[in-house]
Each structure stands twice: as C-alpha cells, then as structure tokens.
Amino acid sequence: MVTGEMRFTTKELSKRTWPDFERFFSQVHGCACTLYLHGRHLPSVARTATERAERFGVPDRSRSVFPARAFGRAQELSAVKELVWQGRAHGILVYGRGEPVGWCHFGRASALPVVRDDRTPPEMVARHPSSDWRITCFTTRMDYRRRGVATTALAAALEAIRQRGGGWIEATPIAFPHNDPTVRKLRKTYRWRSQEVIDYLEENWPHKEVPGVGSVNACLTTAKSMSHAGTMSMFERFGFQPTKRDEYRSSDRSWDPGDSVVMRLQI
C-alpha cells in the first residue's frame, strides 16, 4: 500500500520484511509487541541492578552501552521471530524514505495472546466476545512523530484485515491526550500522590462527554510521548465507534486520572 499524500509506504510483517522489523525495534523503545503476543512481558533474567551487573556487566553510560537491555531486546525479537515463521504474528511496517519508521500490531482476537490460560490478564483479551480482530499497538520512530505515521499504519491494517475476510475489529485507544507541563512540575516538586497534585488535577484536568460512554478524562502526554494504543479521534476517522469506557486501562486514581475507551468497527 502507498500513501502518496504523506509519502509513506507500508508492508506487512513477514519473513521477507523481518530484517526491517528488527532494524526498526533496534531504534525505538518498546517490547516489539511481545506483551500482546504472549499476554505478558517476557520474564526478566535479572530483576535487580546487582543481578544485571553480575550477569551482564556494568553499563557504560558514557557510550550508551547497556548489555542487559541489549540481551532483553534480542530475547524479545527471538520470541517474535518464532511466531512470524509460524505465521502467528501480524502487523504493518511503515516506511519513510525507504527506512522503517512506524509499526502497527494487529491479530485475530482468538489468537491474542497466542497462549491463553487462567493467568492471562483480562486486559490482554478482547472486551467484546464477538470481536474477530484486535488492533493493539502503534510505535513511531521519534523523528517521524506527528506526521501521520500511525494513521497510515491503521489504514493499512484495516486493509489487511479486509483482505482476510473482515469482521468486527476492536481497539482500546486513550480517550484524548493532554500535555500539561504543570502536572509534571508538581509531581517532581511534591511527589505523585501529594495533595498539591491532587488539588491541581481536580480543578484543571480536562474531560469530555462521549455519546454512549459518558464522561472520560484526558491522558497525560508530552511532545515526545503518546499512548501506544492510539487515540480515540484517530480511530473515529476510520469509522470506529466507542462502545464503553475500558475498565482495565482507565484510571480512577485522583493523582493520575486518564481514560481509555473500547472502540469497534465492522468491515
């Protein structure tokens, strides 16, 4: 798929595009979607700084060399590669100037996570039993943010799902983002759960009414950060409709409010 207006191209994750997937996740933060594929983050081989130093050596921060982090990334990529070779991992890679700059993960609701048992957290499965597909994650390279990369990836993911027969698609984006430097300053000065933070949020935090859902709170973002699940408005542009507040990803904490919504589209 080619989007001429934004000059991005897209390809599906496959054995052929696997090197691009590896290259992309070597340049960005993230778990390469092992969280959604496995239903939980992969277990850490060293939980404390002491254990990491004993096994991998002390990080060389002057050169940005972190052996434990590199090992963890290799472990994540190996886990995803195994699923790609089995045909059990799906997603969209977005390219800018020939380089992979964005990613969107999608999959059949019945296959996410790939192994489901009584320990699988409820937020890792579809909220509606009738959902056939899930779109779970977006990641964009830092220097390509706010250029429409995620929107391009979403359009390609929907087309890939349509080619596979379509059905009900589910996503759980944040209600809407809000960048508030004052909150970060208060948290740094007084700590997260301080009364100063709570009072400020109660008086100033934005919320809005969503038909069929009710009042939802904004989620704190910055110029460099955004929810990996996308935003409600992004999905609305493609016809998704909100069905309810997502109880698993929303927060009622007075010192850290923020809501996500469950959205669906049938194609």
Secondary structure, DSSP 8 states (H G I E B T S, - for coil): -EETTTTEEEEE-STTTHHHHHHHHTTS-S-TTHHHHHSS----S--SHHHHHHHH---BGGGTB-HHHHHHHHHHHHHHHHHHHTT--EEEEEEETTEEEEEEEEEEGGGSSSS--TTS-GGGS-SSTT--EEEEEEEE-GGGTTSSHHHHHHHHHHHHHHHTT--EEEE--BS-EE--HHHHHHHHHH-TT-HHHHHHHHHH--EEEETTTEEEE-EE--SS---TT-BHHHHHTTT-EEEEE-TTT-B--TTS-B-BEEEEEE-
